[in-house]
């Protein structure tokens, strides 16, 4: 299926690894030009180098960074058609999961909202005028199933993502008549560096459960989260949904949340 993304300009945050890298690769393969945003590049992102890819180094916890990124995209390619707010997860220097409501302090809450909510709000604020100038476009915000399934783990993260879902629907409602669509994609556990890197979620859960990190990824984690498929999602499976929502072929899809969670959410 032709997603009609050829010639479109997409800004993707958190693009150097994990979901962001998979999203960047997928949009490039569909003919889009991608402005890939991350604090630093990676060998995997460098391997995608072409005239259709521009890396912009930015720390999105800097309040001025999102507007600079959008301005750079306009300067380099003449405008913006797609914004993918993918950057999120543990703020720089933090590790998740965290257990218990009382565990994160005020600074932890501020950092979590800065990285997972405010950076996206600022990017949307900067991008919407450019999307409107192009006659419309797509915003895809990467949220989480934790926004819809509160619990005693990662309370601050889930709250930030729930707020992001609200913002997405509000933006959809206000700017839909001007051609701007806004949707969320809510992954469950995805096999990315968040889980697999040293000191990541697999190691933390291994310490809490007495299992080893490989067992956490292969069996303990899927069983704890009651994953219907019995496995974590692959980043490409999330990237494919993001690309579809970025596509003009999803022209009547806005204000929606698409779950890619291996069947973790059981609610109707």
N, C-alpha and C positions, 0 to 999 in steps of 0.2 A: 504494500500500500504506500503510495506517495503521500508523505505528510505535508507536502507543500511548504517546506521550510527552506528550500533553496533560495539564497539571497537574503534571508532574514538575519538580523543581527541580534544575538542573544548574549546577555550578561549572566554569568554563572558564578556564584560565590562559593567559597570552600572547594575550589576546583582542582586542587593538587592531588587529592587522593580520595579513596572511598567512593561514596555516592557522587560527589561532585565531579570526580574524574570520569566515572561511567557516564554521567549526564553530558559532560563536555564531549567525550568521544562519540556518543550517540548523536548529538546535535550536529557535530561535524560530519558524521557519516550521512546525515540527511541533507547536507548541502548548506547548512547554516554557517555563518561567521560567528565565532565565539570570543567574547572577552572573558577570559578565565581569571578569576580573582582569588588570591590567597596571599597569606603573609610571605610565603616564599614558594618557589616552584619545586618540582620534583622530577626525578628521572622519567617517571611515567608520563607526566605532563609534557616534558621536553620532547619525548618521543613522538608527540602529536604535532610538532611544529610544522606550520605551513603559513601561507599568506592569509589563511582564513582563521588563524588563531593568534590572539594577542593576550599575553599574560600581563596583568596589572598587579603589582605588589601592593597590598593594603592590609592594615590591621583594622578590621571592621568594628572593633570596640572604640576606635577613634571616631567621635561624632561627625567629623568632617569627611571621613573616608568614603562613605557611600556616594555622596554627591560628587566627589572627585572622580570616582570610578565611572559614574554615568557620564560625566563631562568628557572623560577620556574616550569612552566608547563613541560618543557623538563626534568628537574631534577626529577620531581615526576612521570611522565608518559612516558618518553622516546621520546617525540616529540609532534608536533602539526599538526593537520589535518584541523582544521577549526578555523578561527578568525572572531568573530562577534564584530565589533566596534559599540556598542550600546550607550555607554556613551555620553551624550550630553544634549542639552537643556539649561536652564538657568545656567550659571556658579555659583559656590558656592557663596552665598550671594546676587545673583541677582534675580529679579522677572520679568517674562514676562507675558503678552505682554508689550512692550514699544511702544509708539505712536510717530511717526514723525522722519524724518531723523536726525534732529539736537539733538534729545534727548540723544542717547548714545555718550559719550565722548571718547577720545582716549583710556583711561583705559578700558572702557566698550568694545570697539572693540577688544583690545588686549586680554582681558579675554575670550571673545566669541570665537575668533579664537583659542586660546590656548586649550579650552575645546572641541570645536566641530570639529576642523580641525587638529591642530598639534598633539593632543594626538593620533588620528587615524593614521596620517602619521607615527608617531614614532612606533606605534604598528605594522603597515604593514612592516616597515623597519626591525623590529626585527623578524617578523614572516615569511617573504618570504623565507629566507634561510632554515628555518626548514620545511616549506611546500615543497620546492624543494627536500630536502633530503628524504622526504616520497614519492616522485614520483608525487607530486602535492597535491592540496587541494583547499579549498574554503575560500574566504574572502567575508563577507557580511557586508556592511557599512550601518548603519541606517541613512538615510538622512531625507528629509522633502519635502512636496509639496511646501513649501515656497522657495525652491531652484529654482523652475520652475515658480513660480507665484509671482513676485515682487510686493510690495505694500508699503504703508506708515506705516506699522506696522512691528516691529522686523526686521528692515533692516539689521542689523549686523548679526543676526542669519541666515537669508536667504542667505546672501552673503557667510557665512562660509559653509553652506550646499551646495551651488552651487559649491564652490571650492572642496568640498568633492566628489561631482559627477564627476568633472573633474579628480581628482586624481584616482578615481575608474576606469574610462575608460582607463587612462594612464597605470595603473598597469595591467589591463586586457590585454592591447595590448602588453606590454613588456614581461609579464611572461606567457601568455597563451600557448605558444609553449612548455613550461616546466611543463604544467599541473596545473598551478595555475589559478583558475577562480576568478574573482572579479565582484561583482554586488552590486547595491544599492536597498534598500527597502525604499520607501518614504511614510511614514504615513501622513495622514491628522490629524485632531483632534482625539485623543485617550483618553479614559476615564482612566487616570492615575492620580497619585498624583500631577503632574504638574497642572492639572485642579482642583482637588478636595481638596487639602490640604489648611489649613487656610492661607490666603494671596496669594493663587495661582491664576491662570488665571481666574477661574470663579469669584473669589472675585473682581479682578481688572476690569473685564468686567462688573460685576454687578455695580460697582461704576461709570463706564463710561456711562452705559445705563439706570441706574435707576431701573433695574430689580433686583430680588434677585438671589442668586447663584444657587439655584435649577432650576429656570427658565432659567438661562443662559445655563446650561447643557442640559436641556430637550427640550428647544424650541428656545430661543433667539440665542444661538450660532449656532445651525444647520441652522436657517433661515439666519443669517448674512453670513454664509459661503456657503449657497446654497447647502447643503448636499442632494444629491439625495435620500439617504436612510432615511433622517430625523433624524439621530442619529449619535453620535460619535462612532467610532470603538471600539471594545473590544480588549484589549492587545493580547488575544489568536489569534485573526484573523491576526494580524501582525506576531506573533510568528510562525504560521503555514507556512507563506510564507518564513520566514527566514530559517526554517528547510528544506523546499523544496530546496531552493537555496544552502544550505550547503550540501545537499545530492549528492552523486555520480550520482543519477538518473537525475540530472540537468547538466550532463557532457558537453553538448553543449551550455549551457546558460552562457554567460560571457559578460561583458561590458554593461549589461542591467540595466534598472531601473524599479522596480515593484512598482506600486502605490497601496496603501491600504488607500483610503481617503474618503470613503463613497460617492464617486461621486463628490467631490469638484472641481476637475480639469475638465473643460468642453472642453478644446482645443483638436483638432484632432492631 
